[in-house]
Structures are given as C-alpha cells and as structure tokens.
Amino acid sequence: MYFGKKNSEEPEPIIEDTVVYACESESCNGWMRKDFAVENQPCPMCGGNLVEEVRELPQILTEYNAYR
C-alpha cells in the first residue's frame, strides 16, 4: 500500500513589510504586530514603552475559508 501525500511540497511563505510595535528596552526583545495590538499599550513582557517599527515577516492570512 502507498500512503504518500499528493502535494508533499509546502508553499513558500510570502514575506512582506509589516508594521510592528517593539519594546524600546535594551534588555527586552518583545514585539507584536500592529494588527494584533492595542495602541498605547505597554510591553506585555516588561511593561516598557513600545515603538512602531517595520519588519520583514511572513504574511498572516486573517480570513480563513475551510472550503477553499
């Protein structure tokens, strides 16, 4: 019997420039995407200030359709 997957290749992630909030403290490396953050929120890891930055990150699909 053969149980191999038909599409064994995973698609390459799409890398795009993403706006994130990053902690400005040198000892903390916390950050979060702007899409999932609330403005004027302190760093959830250390309580420091967050600064807006742009990073190259994989694209996240916010809409999910199970019937695609």
N, C-alpha and C positions, 0 to 999 in steps of 0.2 A: 504494500500500500504506500501511497505517496501523500504526505501531509504538508507539503511546502506551501508557502504563501504565494499567491499570484503576483502581487505587487510587493516584492521584498524591498524595493528601494523607497526610502523615506524622502519626502520632498525637502529641498533645501530651505531653511528659514529665510524669510525676507528681512534684510537688515535695513532699518530706516532711522533717521534722526528723530529722537524722542525727547520731549521736554520732561525733565525730572526735577524734583526737589531733593537736594543733597545737603547733608549736615555740614556746617562750616567748621565744626570742631576737628582739630587735627587727630585726636585720638579715636574718633568715631567714624565709621565708614558707612553709616546708614543713609539710605536714599529710597525714594519711591516715585513712581510715575505720576505725572500731573493728573492724568485721567482718573487715578485711584486715590487721590489725596484731597484733603480739605485745605483751603487757603488759611493762612495764619495759624497753622498747627505746629506745635513744637516737635522736635525729633522724637519719634516713639522709642528710640533706644537710649538716648542720653538726656533728652529734654532741651537740647540746644536749638539754635536758630537754623532754619532751612533756607537755602539759597537756590534760586532757579538756575538750572544748567541744561545743556543739550548734550545727549549721549547717543552713540550708535548702538541700538538694541534690536533684538528680534521683534518683529511685528506680532501683536496680540490681536486676535480676532475677538471683538466684544460680542458679536452676534453669532449664535450657534444654531445651525439648522441640521437636525439629525437626518433629514430626508434628502440631503444633497448627494 
